[in-house]
Amino acid sequence: QVQLVESGGGSVEAGASLRLTCAASRTPFTINPMAWYRQAPGKQRELVAAFYLGGTTKYDDSVQGQFTISRDVAKNTVFLHMNSLNPDDPAVYCCGGVWRGNSCWGQGTQVTVSS
């Protein structure tokens, strides 16, 4: 089973930027798609952004123009560049993907934004 490990979260002030990284354990199979989700306290998990092989990306309307997803396909790694963080963005961010037809998930990384 492939493992996903996120990093890059932290506590920042409003207006700051963060870059999250999700790296998969070594596997000869490509994870597709790879995506970022977030879950704030008391709310359901929501899809933030997804990256499909071929370069297609998908964003939730709430982060369109603010967040950018990118990936290194060869390394099964996906990034989330988050700009202008605001009080709507704090959550546990986790990455997920489809590996050999099965869903895989990371443990998540906390993002906190102070005003």
Backbone as CSV, one residue per row, in Angstrom:
resi,resn,N_x,N_y,N_z,CA_x,CA_y,CA_z,C_x,C_y,C_z
1,GLN,0.840,-1.180,0.000,0.000,0.000,0.000,0.885,1.244,0.000
2,VAL,0.560,2.181,-0.864,1.345,3.412,-0.920,0.988,4.310,0.257
3,GLN,1.941,5.067,0.736,1.708,6.014,1.825,1.922,7.432,1.314
4,LEU,1.072,8.338,1.787,1.184,9.749,1.447,1.543,10.528,2.699
5,VAL,2.506,11.402,2.584,2.957,12.186,3.735,2.948,13.661,3.362
6,GLU,2.196,14.439,4.132,2.111,15.874,3.889,3.096,16.624,4.768
7,SER,3.495,17.781,4.298,4.343,18.671,5.083,4.106,20.106,4.622
8,GLY,4.563,21.052,5.429,4.491,22.446,5.026,3.441,23.271,5.736
9,GLY,2.613,22.619,6.544,1.619,23.392,7.265,2.250,24.213,8.375
10,GLY,1.456,25.036,8.999,1.967,25.850,10.090,1.005,26.956,10.447
11,SER,1.481,27.845,11.285,0.690,28.982,11.731,1.245,30.248,11.102
12,VAL,0.401,30.973,10.401,0.837,32.187,9.714,-0.158,33.307,9.981
13,GLU,0.254,34.506,9.650,-0.639,35.650,9.762,-1.460,35.780,8.487
14,ALA,-2.588,36.408,8.623,-3.438,36.647,7.463,-2.649,37.391,6.390
15,GLY,-2.816,36.953,5.164,-2.114,37.566,4.051,-0.855,36.822,3.641
16,ALA,-0.403,35.927,4.489,0.824,35.187,4.202,0.554,34.047,3.221
17,SER,1.642,33.402,2.821,1.573,32.277,1.896,2.206,31.039,2.525
18,LEU,1.768,29.909,2.075,2.349,28.631,2.474,2.389,27.722,1.254
19,ARG,3.332,26.798,1.280,3.350,25.758,0.264,3.311,24.398,0.959
20,LEU,2.293,23.649,0.644,2.159,22.305,1.177,2.736,21.311,0.178
21,THR,3.314,20.242,0.732,3.877,19.184,-0.102,3.296,17.841,0.331
22,CYS,2.970,17.022,-0.631,2.510,15.661,-0.352,3.372,14.715,-1.181
23,ALA,4.094,13.868,-0.498,4.981,12.940,-1.172,4.512,11.511,-0.938
24,ALA,4.504,10.729,-1.993,4.111,9.331,-1.893,5.338,8.458,-1.671
25,SER,5.127,7.382,-0.944,6.208,6.413,-0.797,6.528,5.827,-2.161
26,ARG,7.711,5.298,-2.270,8.191,4.837,-3.567,7.283,3.754,-4.137
27,THR,6.834,3.994,-5.350,5.981,3.040,-6.033,6.172,3.204,-7.527
28,PRO,6.145,2.114,-8.268,6.292,2.231,-9.718,5.000,2.663,-10.403
29,PHE,3.919,2.779,-9.643,2.632,3.113,-10.233,2.311,4.585,-9.986
30,THR,1.785,5.232,-10.972,1.445,6.640,-10.858,0.114,6.811,-10.145
31,ILE,0.083,7.741,-9.219,-1.149,8.077,-8.532,-1.877,9.124,-9.363
32,ASN,-3.124,8.810,-9.729,-3.877,9.736,-10.566,-5.354,9.646,-10.289
33,PRO,-6.001,10.737,-9.935,-5.380,12.044,-9.748,-4.729,12.141,-8.369
34,MET,-4.062,13.245,-8.110,-3.638,13.605,-6.771,-4.346,14.912,-6.416
35,ALA,-4.791,14.997,-5.192,-5.637,16.134,-4.832,-5.393,16.563,-3.404
36,TRP,-5.810,17.776,-3.126,-5.779,18.310,-1.766,-7.200,18.504,-1.270
37,TYR,-7.399,18.125,-0.006,-8.666,18.316,0.663,-8.398,19.087,1.957
38,ARG,-9.443,19.644,2.500,-9.290,20.268,3.804,-10.550,20.044,4.620
39,GLN,-10.347,20.019,5.927,-11.465,19.867,6.846,-11.266,20.792,8.026
40,ALA,-12.178,21.729,8.155,-12.160,22.656,9.279,-13.000,22.074,10.402
41,PRO,-12.784,22.500,11.631,-13.562,21.984,12.762,-15.059,22.161,12.541
42,GLY,-15.803,21.098,12.728,-17.248,21.159,12.593,-17.756,21.158,11.167
43,LYS,-16.861,21.012,10.219,-17.272,21.024,8.814,-16.865,19.726,8.134
44,GLN,-17.505,19.453,7.021,-17.151,18.274,6.254,-15.874,18.512,5.459
45,ARG,-15.225,17.431,5.157,-14.054,17.513,4.297,-14.470,17.978,2.910
46,GLU,-13.673,18.861,2.342,-14.002,19.376,1.014,-12.784,19.301,0.112
47,LEU,-13.055,19.100,-1.150,-11.997,19.088,-2.147,-11.545,20.518,-2.395
48,VAL,-10.239,20.722,-2.318,-9.679,22.045,-2.557,-9.185,22.158,-3.992
49,ALA,-8.372,21.176,-4.399,-7.808,21.214,-5.748,-7.363,19.821,-6.132
50,ALA,-7.403,19.525,-7.416,-6.984,18.226,-7.925,-6.144,18.411,-9.177
51,PHE,-5.225,17.491,-9.368,-4.343,17.537,-10.534,-4.399,16.184,-11.215
52,TYR,-4.774,16.200,-12.489,-4.905,14.971,-13.254,-3.737,14.835,-14.224
53,LEU,-3.380,13.599,-14.517,-2.348,13.392,-15.532,-2.788,14.072,-16.817
54,GLY,-1.849,14.683,-17.489,-2.159,15.462,-18.680,-2.205,16.940,-18.381
55,GLY,-2.251,17.258,-17.080,-2.166,18.653,-16.677,-3.473,19.320,-16.312
56,THR,-4.577,18.602,-16.414,-5.860,19.211,-16.037,-5.913,19.437,-14.536
57,THR,-6.366,20.613,-14.161,-6.526,20.933,-12.746,-7.962,21.345,-12.466
58,LYS,-8.332,21.156,-11.220,-9.684,21.493,-10.786,-9.582,22.159,-9.433
59,TYR,-10.329,23.236,-9.245,-10.312,23.968,-7.984,-11.714,24.177,-7.458
60,ASP,-11.812,24.199,-6.131,-13.059,24.641,-5.528,-13.194,26.138,-5.793
61,ASP,-14.405,26.594,-5.969,-14.621,28.013,-6.264,-14.040,28.923,-5.190
62,SER,-14.023,28.450,-3.958,-13.582,29.297,-2.852,-12.089,29.597,-2.887
63,VAL,-11.304,28.814,-3.628,-9.854,29.027,-3.664,-9.351,29.361,-5.059
64,GLN,-10.254,29.431,-6.011,-9.858,29.745,-7.375,-9.131,31.084,-7.416
65,GLY,-7.950,31.100,-7.986,-7.161,32.311,-8.063,-6.304,32.581,-6.838
66,GLN,-6.546,31.848,-5.774,-5.785,32.042,-4.531,-4.796,30.903,-4.321
67,PHE,-5.216,29.680,-4.620,-4.380,28.501,-4.468,-3.999,27.978,-5.852
68,THR,-2.818,27.350,-5.906,-2.369,26.710,-7.140,-1.841,25.322,-6.811
69,ILE,-2.317,24.342,-7.545,-1.837,22.980,-7.362,-0.851,22.663,-8.470
70,SER,0.209,21.962,-8.105,1.182,21.515,-9.086,1.696,20.151,-8.654
71,ARG,2.374,19.454,-9.531,2.883,18.157,-9.145,4.107,17.771,-9.934
72,ASP,4.848,16.865,-9.330,5.989,16.224,-9.965,5.549,14.782,-10.199
73,VAL,5.164,14.494,-11.427,4.597,13.186,-11.725,5.603,12.072,-11.474
74,ALA,6.839,12.287,-11.847,7.854,11.248,-11.702,8.050,10.851,-10.242
75,LYS,7.845,11.800,-9.345,8.038,11.537,-7.917,6.726,11.322,-7.176
76,ASN,5.612,11.272,-7.899,4.318,11.127,-7.238,4.186,12.135,-6.090
77,THR,4.517,13.360,-6.373,4.458,14.424,-5.375,3.540,15.524,-5.877
78,VAL,2.759,16.069,-4.967,1.857,17.159,-5.342,2.042,18.303,-4.351
79,PHE,1.915,19.504,-4.855,2.113,20.709,-4.053,0.845,21.558,-4.060
80,LEU,0.666,22.304,-3.007,-0.419,23.282,-2.970,0.173,24.617,-2.537
81,HIS,0.166,25.556,-3.448,0.681,26.886,-3.169,-0.514,27.742,-2.735
82,MET,-0.464,28.224,-1.518,-1.583,28.966,-0.958,-1.148,30.409,-0.710
83,ASN,-1.816,31.324,-1.346,-1.503,32.745,-1.207,-2.628,33.459,-0.469
84,SER,-2.289,34.603,0.089,-3.276,35.472,0.737,-4.173,34.695,1.694
85,LEU,-3.551,33.934,2.563,-4.335,33.138,3.504,-5.189,34.041,4.385
86,ASN,-6.402,33.586,4.635,-7.346,34.403,5.400,-8.091,33.514,6.392
87,PRO,-8.920,34.110,7.242,-9.592,33.333,8.288,-10.524,32.242,7.765
88,ASP,-10.806,32.188,6.487,-11.621,31.104,5.925,-10.790,29.857,5.607
89,ASP,-9.479,29.975,5.681,-8.612,28.890,5.227,-8.095,27.926,6.292
90,PRO,-8.115,28.238,7.578,-7.589,27.292,8.559,-8.322,25.959,8.525
91,ALA,-7.541,24.884,8.528,-8.104,23.543,8.458,-6.955,22.553,8.525
92,VAL,-7.316,21.290,8.611,-6.344,20.234,8.367,-6.396,19.942,6.873
93,TYR,-5.271,20.082,6.232,-5.170,19.827,4.808,-4.550,18.452,4.602
94,CYS,-5.210,17.635,3.822,-4.646,16.330,3.543,-4.700,16.068,2.043
95,CYS,-3.816,15.214,1.618,-3.823,14.880,0.204,-4.389,13.486,0.021
96,GLY,-4.911,13.284,-1.137,-5.486,11.996,-1.476,-5.286,11.722,-2.950
97,GLY,-5.435,10.474,-3.284,-5.276,10.121,-4.681,-5.833,8.738,-4.948
98,VAL,-5.732,8.352,-6.195,-6.160,7.013,-6.603,-4.933,6.254,-7.078
99,TRP,-4.669,5.164,-6.408,-3.478,4.354,-6.680,-3.932,2.945,-6.982
100,ARG,-3.683,2.520,-8.189,-4.066,1.181,-8.628,-5.555,0.930,-8.373
101,GLY,-6.365,1.938,-8.592,-7.806,1.803,-8.465,-8.346,2.004,-7.066
102,ASN,-7.450,2.223,-6.102,-7.874,2.398,-4.713,-7.533,3.787,-4.208
103,SER,-8.364,4.299,-3.316,-8.094,5.604,-2.721,-6.984,5.485,-1.693
104,CYS,-6.172,6.514,-1.633,-5.128,6.572,-0.621,-5.142,7.970,-0.024
105,TRP,-4.775,8.059,1.226,-4.858,9.319,1.962,-3.645,9.520,2.842
106,GLY,-3.314,10.798,3.038,-2.304,11.144,4.006,-2.933,11.452,5.344
107,GLN,-2.102,11.748,6.335,-2.599,12.037,7.679,-3.017,13.491,7.851
108,GLY,-2.512,14.341,7.005,-2.903,15.747,7.065,-1.868,16.626,7.731
109,THR,-1.966,17.896,7.423,-1.100,18.908,8.030,-1.957,20.115,8.393
110,GLN,-1.733,20.654,9.576,-2.576,21.737,10.083,-2.133,23.086,9.532
111,VAL,-3.097,23.866,9.128,-2.846,25.249,8.719,-3.683,26.154,9.615
112,THR,-3.014,27.098,10.248,-3.668,28.061,11.134,-3.368,29.470,10.643
113,VAL,-4.373,30.304,10.646,-4.201,31.681,10.180,-4.668,32.626,11.276
114,SER,-3.787,33.509,11.669,-4.136,34.500,12.698,-4.346,35.859,12.049
115,SER,-5.309,36.586,12.570,-5.614,37.896,11.991,-4.899,39.001,12.736
